[in-house]
């Protein structure tokens, strides 16, 4: 169950990161066709901030939750072998 929740969370954040990357790519390639965004640089900056936010969350899962689990698994294997 723990793995399923962590994997779902990682997939969720990767999806959001990809969404915001796609938005930046659209701003960079089709900026004329986006009428409601008159300040393209500000819009790109907002998208990059969102990418950073979700990248941080993804990194926290990998750094603190996945590593902790792998360390616990290794400790259990070592204690069984003794």
C-alpha positions in Angstrom: 0.0 0.0 0.0 2.8 2.4 0.9 4.5 1.8 -2.5 1.3 2.4 -4.3 0.7 5.8 -2.6 4.3 6.9 -3.2 4.2 5.9 -6.8 0.8 7.6 -7.3 2.2 10.8 -5.7 5.3 10.7 -7.9 3.3 10.2 -11.0 1.0 13.1 -10.0 3.9 15.5 -9.5 5.6 14.4 -12.8 2.3 15.0 -14.6 2.0 18.5 -13.2 5.6 19.2 -14.0 5.1 18.1 -17.6 1.9 20.2 -17.8 3.8 23.4 -16.8 6.7 22.5 -19.1 4.2 22.2 -22.0 2.8 25.6 -21.1 6.3 27.2 -21.2 6.9 25.5 -24.6 3.6 27.0 -25.9 4.5 30.4 -24.7 7.9 30.2 -26.3 6.7 28.9 -29.7 3.2 30.4 -30.1 3.3 33.6 -27.9 1.4 35.6 -30.5 -1.7 33.4 -30.3 -2.1 33.7 -26.5 -4.2 36.9 -26.1 -4.9 36.8 -22.4 -1.2 36.8 -21.5 0.2 40.1 -22.6 3.3 39.7 -20.4 4.8 36.5 -21.7 7.9 36.7 -19.5 5.7 37.0 -16.3 3.6 34.1 -17.5 6.7 32.0 -18.2 8.1 32.9 -14.8 4.9 31.7 -13.1 5.1 28.4 -14.9 8.7 27.9 -13.9 7.8 28.7 -10.3 5.1 25.9 -10.5 7.7 23.5 -12.0 10.0 24.2 -9.2 7.3 23.7 -6.6 6.3 20.3 -7.9 9.9 19.3 -8.5 10.7 20.1 -4.9 7.8 17.9 -3.7 8.9 15.1 -6.0 12.5 15.3 -4.7 11.2 15.2 -1.1 9.4 12.0 -1.7 12.5 10.4 -3.3 14.9 11.8 -0.8 13.1 11.2 2.5 10.4 8.6 1.9 11.8 6.2 -0.7 15.3 6.2 0.8 13.9 5.6 4.3 12.1 2.6 3.0 15.1 1.2 1.2 17.3 1.7 4.3 14.7 -0.1 6.5 14.6 -3.0 4.0 18.4 -3.3 4.1 18.5 -3.2 7.9 16.0 -6.0 8.1 18.0 -8.1 5.6 21.2 -7.5 7.6 19.5 -8.4 10.9 18.2 -11.6 9.5 21.6 -12.6 8.2 23.2 -12.2 11.6 
